[in-house]
């Protein structure tokens, strides 16, 4: 199925990473409907800082009321740089899922684990300032190392 043309779940608003809006889909009508629900949910967010993620979590907790699909991320959204070791891509992991969420948190974990694809920089100890360049490097590594079916070791 080509999910770029035929939307998953018949176009019903779907969040592929539970309430984290890293990858969501829906028809234009669904986006309009859920946008209004998100705005209405803001007063019910129990955190001092209100965000789209927190509002979506309110809707997730009230899911019977809103007809939104919240999928578990395990087979939908990968987290962070999928390396086995420095600049060695985990091609098997990359064969599962629809997208990768390169959050600030997982970027920092990659730096600390030695799996961030750029050299350490004292001016950017958590990798967040150079995250775009690091993602481009990772994607280049992935294309070079994992072309076609899962690369054999």
Buried (B, 14 or more C-beta within 10 A) or exposed (E): EEEEEEBBEEBBBBBBBBBBBBBBBBEEEBBEBBEEBBEEBEEBBEEEEBEBBBBBBBBBEEEEEBEBBBBEBEEBBBBBBBBEEEBEBBBEBBEEBBEBBBBEEBBBBBBEEEBBBBEEEEEBEBBBEBBEEBBEBBEEBBEEBBEEEEBEE
